[in-house]
Amino acid sequence: MTDVSCGVGKVTALALVAAGSGVVQEAIERFGRIDVLVDDAGVGSPGGVEETRVEQVRAVFDCNVFGVRRSVTAVLSRLRARKYGCVISISSVLGFMSQPCMAVHAASKCAIEGYSESLDREVREHGIRSILVEPACTRTGFEAGSAKADTPLHAYAR
């Protein structure tokens, strides 16, 4: 999977997340097997908590959290059958360190942290590892593809 910061664009990233097992099957047909899943699909959502509608929160969680779940589920049985593999989930420093006006994104990354750590303990005995990568701010196009606050408030203007 890929994400907005890799240059494929938000629409393509969301389409890949939605495709799930179809993308996995295409990869197996092309390469014969899957050894590693790098789950990097994600969207940001900068803005104050009261600036963000529930629908926007759901959309962020659908991509960032449930997208990870769909991707992992699509490959896990194949990795377990081979008793080998690695799931690398791209989280964020925001998964364990808060920042103002990033609550929705941070909450989704906290969810990925817990999911990935639990997954690692579940599948380790089957020869599979789940690893987190927690980057801080980097120069990418991620911000350009991030959702903006639904109802910007003057109190949070920068």
Backbone torsions as a table, in degrees:
resi	resn	phi	psi	omega
1	MET	NA	164.5	-178.1
2	THR	-141.3	179.0	179.6
3	ASP	-141.2	-178.1	-176.4
4	VAL	-59.8	-38.6	-175.7
5	SER	-69.9	-15.1	178.9
6	CYS	-85.5	-0.4	174.4
7	GLY	92.8	4.0	179.8
8	VAL	-84.4	-15.0	178.8
9	GLY	92.5	151.8	-176.0
10	LYS	-60.9	-43.2	-177.9
11	VAL	-63.1	-43.7	178.9
12	THR	-65.9	-42.4	178.9
13	ALA	-59.6	-46.0	179.5
14	LEU	-66.4	-35.0	177.1
15	ALA	-65.4	-40.2	177.9
16	LEU	-65.1	-41.1	177.3
17	VAL	-61.5	-44.2	-179.1
18	ALA	-67.2	-32.9	-177.0
19	ALA	-67.9	-34.2	174.3
20	GLY	47.2	-112.5	-173.3
21	SER	-64.9	-26.2	176.8
22	GLY	-63.6	-40.5	176.7
23	VAL	-66.5	-39.8	178.8
24	VAL	-62.2	-45.6	179.5
25	GLN	-61.9	-41.3	176.4
26	GLU	-60.3	-42.0	179.5
27	ALA	-64.2	-41.8	179.1
28	ILE	-65.1	-42.3	178.3
29	GLU	-62.9	-36.8	-178.0
30	ARG	-79.7	-41.4	-172.6
31	PHE	-110.9	-8.4	176.9
32	GLY	92.2	-27.3	179.3
33	ARG	-166.8	170.2	173.5
34	ILE	-122.8	125.2	177.0
35	ASP	-101.7	-34.2	-173.8
36	VAL	-137.6	136.0	170.7
37	LEU	-111.0	120.6	172.3
38	VAL	-104.1	108.5	-175.1
39	ASP	-99.1	98.2	-172.7
40	ASP	-121.5	13.7	179.5
41	ALA	-70.9	132.5	179.4
42	GLY	-171.6	151.7	173.5
43	VAL	-129.8	148.8	177.0
44	GLY	-94.9	171.1	178.5
45	SER	-156.0	71.7	179.3
46	PRO	-70.9	144.2	178.6
47	GLY	146.2	156.6	176.9
48	GLY	-67.3	156.0	-178.6
49	VAL	-55.6	-45.1	-177.1
50	GLU	-78.3	-3.1	176.4
51	GLU	-91.8	-7.4	-170.7
52	THR	-112.9	122.7	177.7
53	ARG	-75.5	157.5	179.7
54	VAL	-58.0	-37.4	-179.3
55	GLU	-61.5	-38.3	178.7
56	GLN	-69.0	-40.1	177.1
57	VAL	-60.3	-44.5	179.1
58	ARG	-60.7	-41.6	-179.6
59	ALA	-64.4	-40.9	178.2
60	VAL	-64.3	-46.5	180.0
61	PHE	-66.3	-34.8	178.7
62	ASP	-61.1	-42.4	179.1
63	CYS	-78.0	-55.1	-170.2
64	ASN	-72.2	-37.2	-176.1
65	VAL	-103.1	-56.4	-177.6
66	PHE	-71.1	-25.1	172.7
67	GLY	-62.9	-42.7	175.9
68	VAL	-61.7	-46.5	-179.5
69	ARG	-59.5	-44.8	179.7
70	ARG	-63.3	-42.3	-179.6
71	SER	-64.6	-46.4	-179.6
72	VAL	-62.0	-46.4	-179.7
73	THR	-60.6	-34.9	-178.6
74	ALA	-67.6	-27.1	-177.2
75	VAL	-109.9	-19.5	-169.4
76	LEU	-58.5	-44.0	-178.3
77	SER	-63.3	-34.2	178.9
78	ARG	-70.3	-41.0	177.7
79	LEU	-65.4	-43.8	-179.3
80	ARG	-63.6	-39.0	179.1
81	ALA	-61.9	-33.5	179.1
82	ARG	-88.5	-8.3	-177.0
83	LYS	56.3	38.2	-177.6
84	TYR	-162.4	140.8	173.5
85	GLY	153.6	172.2	-178.2
86	CYS	-146.4	135.2	174.2
87	VAL	-112.1	117.5	179.1
88	ILE	-109.9	115.5	-179.9
89	SER	-107.1	128.8	177.9
90	ILE	-86.3	114.2	177.8
91	SER	-103.8	-131.9	-179.7
92	SER	-168.7	156.6	171.9
93	VAL	-57.8	-24.9	178.1
94	LEU	-69.6	-10.9	175.6
95	GLY	-70.7	-18.0	178.4
96	PHE	-136.3	0.2	179.6
97	MET	-139.2	121.0	-174.7
98	SER	-77.9	161.4	177.2
99	GLN	-148.8	139.8	-179.9
100	PRO	-59.6	146.3	175.9
101	CYS	61.9	27.8	176.7
102	MET	-135.7	24.8	-173.4
103	ALA	-59.3	-42.9	-176.9
104	VAL	-66.9	-48.4	179.0
105	HIS	-62.2	-45.3	179.9
106	ALA	-61.3	-41.3	179.4
107	ALA	-62.4	-40.5	179.1
108	SER	-66.6	-36.3	179.5
109	LYS	-73.5	-33.9	173.0
110	CYS	-60.3	-40.5	178.9
111	ALA	-63.0	-41.7	178.2
112	ILE	-63.9	-39.0	178.7
113	GLU	-57.7	-53.3	-178.9
114	GLY	-63.7	-42.1	-179.9
115	TYR	-61.1	-48.3	-175.9
116	SER	-68.2	-39.5	178.7
117	GLU	-66.6	-40.8	176.6
118	SER	-66.0	-42.8	178.0
119	LEU	-57.5	-43.3	-179.8
120	ASP	-57.7	-42.1	-179.8
121	ARG	-71.1	-27.9	178.4
122	GLU	-71.8	-43.4	-168.5
123	VAL	-103.7	-6.1	-177.7
124	ARG	-55.7	-42.0	-178.9
125	GLU	-67.0	-11.9	177.9
126	HIS	-100.1	12.6	177.7
127	GLY	81.5	15.4	-178.3
128	ILE	-115.2	142.2	175.4
129	ARG	-119.7	146.5	173.5
130	SER	-116.7	122.5	-173.5
131	ILE	-122.8	141.9	176.2
132	LEU	-104.9	139.7	169.4
133	VAL	-115.8	127.1	-172.6
134	GLU	-122.4	71.5	-177.4
135	PRO	-71.1	154.4	171.5
136	ALA	-92.6	-163.0	-179.9
137	CYS	-60.7	133.3	176.9
138	THR	-134.3	160.6	179.4
139	ARG	-83.6	99.0	177.4
140	THR	-141.1	-177.9	175.6
141	GLY	-90.5	13.2	-175.3
142	PHE	-56.5	-45.4	-177.3
143	GLU	-61.9	-36.4	-179.0
144	ALA	-62.7	-32.4	-179.3
145	GLY	-91.5	-2.1	-177.9
146	SER	-75.4	147.9	175.7
147	ALA	-68.3	146.2	176.9
148	LYS	-96.6	160.1	179.0
149	ALA	-55.9	136.2	-179.3
150	ASP	-65.2	-44.7	-176.8
151	THR	-131.0	79.1	-178.0
152	PRO	-56.8	135.1	178.5
153	LEU	-111.5	141.4	-179.8
154	HIS	-56.7	-32.1	-177.8
155	ALA	-59.6	-26.3	-176.9
156	TYR	-108.1	4.9	-178.1
157	ALA	-63.6	140.7	179.0
158	ARG	-119.1	NA	NA
